[in-house]
């Protein structure tokens, strides 16, 4: 199964990650979306960003 990617983003959406020229992770305000399973990559940056977002709410 191949994961989809984001075709385009609006002005308020931040592109977090790209792979092969495709947008694969985005953030808009308190929403975070990925087209892959970051827990399977061995790279903890997406998780660190999520934790930082949660901490910022408090």
Residue frames as a rotation matrix with the C-alpha (Angstrom) as fourth column:
UNK 1
0.589 0.808 0.000 0.00
0.808 -0.589 0.000 0.00
0.000 0.000 -1.000 0.00
UNK 2
-0.555 -0.732 0.395 1.40
0.726 -0.658 -0.200 3.36
0.406 0.175 0.897 -0.95
UNK 3
-0.137 0.469 -0.872 0.45
0.766 -0.508 -0.394 6.29
-0.628 -0.722 -0.290 1.22
UNK 4
0.597 0.393 0.699 -1.06
0.746 -0.591 -0.306 9.38
0.294 0.704 -0.646 -0.36
UNK 5
-0.619 -0.727 -0.297 0.53
0.781 -0.609 -0.137 12.79
-0.081 -0.316 0.945 -0.22
UNK 6
0.171 0.625 -0.761 -0.75
0.440 -0.740 -0.509 16.33
-0.881 -0.248 -0.402 0.07
UNK 7
0.229 -0.003 0.974 -1.40
0.972 -0.055 -0.228 17.91
0.054 0.999 -0.010 -3.32
UNK 8
-0.253 -0.273 0.928 -1.42
0.284 -0.938 -0.198 21.55
0.925 0.214 0.315 -2.17
UNK 9
-0.278 0.121 -0.953 -1.61
0.958 -0.042 -0.285 23.67
-0.075 -0.992 -0.104 0.98
UNK 10
0.689 0.571 0.446 -3.21
0.559 -0.811 0.173 26.96
0.461 0.130 -0.878 1.92
UNK 11
0.183 -0.628 0.757 -1.47
-0.173 -0.778 -0.604 30.04
0.968 -0.020 -0.250 3.26
UNK 12
0.395 0.041 0.918 -2.00
-0.895 -0.207 0.395 29.02
0.206 -0.977 -0.045 6.90
UNK 13
0.993 -0.009 0.120 -0.61
-0.016 0.980 0.199 25.50
-0.119 -0.200 0.973 6.42
UNK 14
0.247 -0.969 0.009 3.03
-0.916 -0.231 0.329 24.78
-0.317 -0.089 -0.944 7.18
UNK 15
0.723 -0.134 -0.678 4.76
-0.289 0.832 -0.473 22.03
0.627 0.538 0.563 5.23
UNK 16
0.671 -0.437 0.599 6.64
-0.599 0.156 0.785 19.89
-0.436 -0.886 -0.157 7.78
UNK 17
-0.264 -0.773 0.576 8.14
-0.169 0.626 0.761 17.25
-0.949 0.104 -0.296 5.49
UNK 18
0.554 0.325 -0.766 8.56
-0.814 0.017 -0.581 16.36
-0.176 0.946 0.274 1.84
UNK 19
-0.154 -0.588 0.794 9.70
-0.146 0.808 0.571 13.12
-0.977 -0.028 -0.210 0.24
UNK 20
-0.503 -0.122 0.856 10.40
0.723 0.483 0.494 12.57
-0.474 0.867 -0.155 -3.43
UNK 21
-0.962 0.089 0.258 9.04
0.082 -0.806 0.586 16.01
0.260 0.585 0.768 -4.25
UNK 22
-0.042 0.996 -0.079 5.72
0.295 0.088 0.952 15.31
0.955 0.016 -0.297 -2.51
UNK 23
-0.368 0.053 0.928 4.38
-0.786 -0.550 -0.281 16.92
0.496 -0.833 0.244 0.67
UNK 24
-0.226 0.227 -0.947 4.04
0.199 0.963 0.184 14.17
0.954 -0.147 -0.263 3.28
UNK 25
-0.198 0.208 -0.958 3.55
0.980 0.067 -0.188 16.09
0.025 -0.976 -0.217 6.55
UNK 26
-0.326 0.194 0.925 1.72
0.215 -0.938 0.273 19.32
0.921 0.288 0.264 7.35
UNK 27
-0.533 0.212 -0.819 0.68
0.825 -0.086 -0.559 21.45
-0.189 -0.974 -0.129 10.30
UNK 28
-0.375 0.461 0.804 -2.11
0.151 -0.826 0.544 24.00
0.915 0.325 0.240 10.58
UNK 29
0.197 0.340 0.919 -2.61
-0.782 -0.510 0.357 25.63
0.591 -0.790 0.165 13.97
UNK 30
-0.160 -0.258 0.953 -3.07
-0.891 0.453 -0.027 22.72
-0.424 -0.853 -0.303 16.41
UNK 31
0.850 0.447 0.279 -3.56
-0.267 0.821 -0.504 20.05
-0.455 0.354 0.817 13.72
UNK 32
-0.282 -0.950 -0.137 -0.73
-0.802 0.155 0.577 17.81
-0.527 0.273 -0.805 12.54
UNK 33
0.799 0.568 0.199 -1.08
-0.341 0.700 -0.627 15.34
-0.495 0.433 0.753 9.64
UNK 34
-0.399 -0.909 -0.121 1.30
-0.698 0.216 0.683 12.87
-0.594 0.357 -0.721 8.03
UNK 35
0.547 0.544 -0.636 0.90
-0.828 0.467 -0.312 10.47
0.127 0.697 0.706 5.14
UNK 36
-0.067 -0.621 -0.781 3.24
-0.160 0.779 -0.606 7.97
0.985 0.084 -0.152 6.79
UNK 37
0.882 0.286 -0.376 3.68
0.279 0.327 0.903 6.31
0.381 -0.901 0.209 10.17
UNK 38
0.398 -0.788 0.470 6.38
-0.615 -0.609 -0.500 8.36
0.681 -0.090 -0.727 11.91
UNK 39
0.525 -0.173 0.834 6.69
-0.744 0.383 0.548 5.71
-0.414 -0.908 0.072 14.62
UNK 40
0.851 -0.176 0.495 8.08
0.310 0.929 -0.202 3.31
-0.424 0.325 0.845 12.01
UNK 41
0.848 -0.487 0.208 10.82
-0.011 -0.408 -0.913 5.62
0.530 0.772 -0.351 10.71
UNK 42
0.283 -0.771 -0.571 13.22
0.951 0.301 0.065 5.69
0.122 -0.562 0.818 13.66
UNK 43
-0.694 -0.407 0.594 13.22
0.380 -0.908 -0.178 9.50
0.611 0.102 0.785 13.35
UNK 44
-0.276 0.576 -0.770 11.65
0.958 0.096 -0.271 11.15
-0.082 -0.812 -0.578 16.38
UNK 45
-0.982 -0.188 -0.014 11.26
0.186 -0.979 0.083 14.69
-0.030 0.079 0.996 15.04
UNK 46
-0.381 0.913 0.148 7.52
-0.107 -0.203 0.973 14.38
0.919 0.355 0.175 14.32
UNK 47
0.276 0.451 -0.849 6.94
0.763 0.434 0.479 13.03
0.584 -0.780 -0.224 17.82
UNK 48
-0.552 -0.553 -0.624 9.05
0.811 -0.529 -0.249 15.81
-0.193 -0.644 0.740 19.32
UNK 49
-0.895 0.297 0.333 7.01
-0.093 -0.855 0.510 18.39
0.436 0.426 0.793 17.41
UNK 50
0.040 0.965 -0.260 3.78
0.198 0.248 0.948 16.82
0.979 -0.089 -0.182 18.68
UNK 51
0.080 -0.087 -0.993 5.04
0.984 0.167 0.065 16.92
0.161 -0.982 0.099 22.28
UNK 52
-0.879 -0.440 -0.182 6.06
0.459 -0.885 -0.078 20.56
-0.127 -0.152 0.980 21.84
UNK 53
-0.589 0.742 0.321 2.59
-0.129 -0.478 0.869 21.37
0.798 0.471 0.377 20.47
UNK 54
0.302 0.702 -0.645 0.93
0.569 0.410 0.713 19.73
0.765 -0.582 -0.276 23.48
UNK 55
-0.261 -0.489 -0.832 3.22
0.959 -0.234 -0.163 21.53
-0.115 -0.840 0.530 25.93
UNK 56
-0.944 -0.140 0.300 2.44
0.218 -0.944 0.247 24.87
0.248 0.299 0.922 24.27
UNK 57
-0.077 0.992 0.097 -1.27
0.232 -0.077 0.970 24.43
0.970 0.097 -0.225 25.07
UNK 58
0.452 0.182 -0.873 -0.60
0.874 0.103 0.474 24.44
0.176 -0.978 -0.113 28.81
